[in-house]
Amino acid sequence: MLSAQAVDWVVAITVAVVPVVFLAGLLRSRLARGGLADLFGTLRDMQPDQLQTALGRAAGDPGLVIAYRRPDSSLQDAGGQTVPVPDPDGGRSVAWVERDGRPVAALIYDASLDEDPELIEGAQAAAAIALENRDLHAAVQAHLAELRDRGSASSPPGTPNGAGSNATCTTGRSSA
């Protein structure tokens, strides 16, 4: 049986430790949200592998994985490796990234982050924006290639592609 003095020590330690643990969790959440806010400013030029690393850093989970949905509904990482959907009781959770109501990717992360749903929602939003940007960039590149092909097909023999055309195509950021 515990003595009264031992019980007093257990109570005193509990009273001291519980608020510290609570504040540490709160601080982790605030720092993660700040990192996520910083991430939104860099999404424009981010590649898929960079996005995964940045989201993991912002969420405080270096093991976070972005898995892209294949047409057969299976998942793959940025390197093309198959990614299994984790078991609900396995310590990892899944948050789906959707476009037009259809899942296009999954964030697979440490289940402890489920305690901060706003952080997960922010990570989903960042991933959705980056994926949309990636797809738009690919569509623009495909359209530019198509225009170049059309231009070379309509150029008179012996002239450079698009010579004699008034059309110009520039890429980059506006200084305005």
C-alpha positions, 0 to 999 in steps of 0.5 A: 500500500502506498503511504500518504507521502507517496500519494502526495508526490504522485499528485504533485508530479501529475499536477505539474506535468499535465499542464506542461504536456498540454502546452507542448502539444499546443506549441507543436500545433501552433508551430506546425500551422505557422510552417503550413502558412509559410508553405503556401507562399512557395507552392507555385514552383514546387515539384511533387517530391519537394511538396511531400518533404515540405508538407511533412516538415510543416506537419511535424511528420517527416514520414508523411507520404503523398500518394497519387491515385491511379486509374485503377484506384491504387496509390503510388508515390512520386517515384511510381512505387505502390503505396498501400492504404494503412490499416485504421489501427496501424498508427497512420491515417489517411486524408484524401485530396479531392478535385471535383469531388473525386479523390486524386491523392492521399496524404498518409501521415502519423495518426497523432496529427488527427488531434489537429484537424485544422492542420490536416485540412490545411495540408490537404488544401496545400496539396490540392493547390500544388497538384492543380498547379502541376496539372495546369503547368503540364497542360500549358506545356502540352499546348505550347508544344502543340502550337510549336508543332503547328508553327513548324508544319506551316512554315515555308521550307528553309525558314526557322519555326514560326519565322514570319509570324507575329505571334510571340510566346514568353514564359516567366513571371511578370514584374508588375 
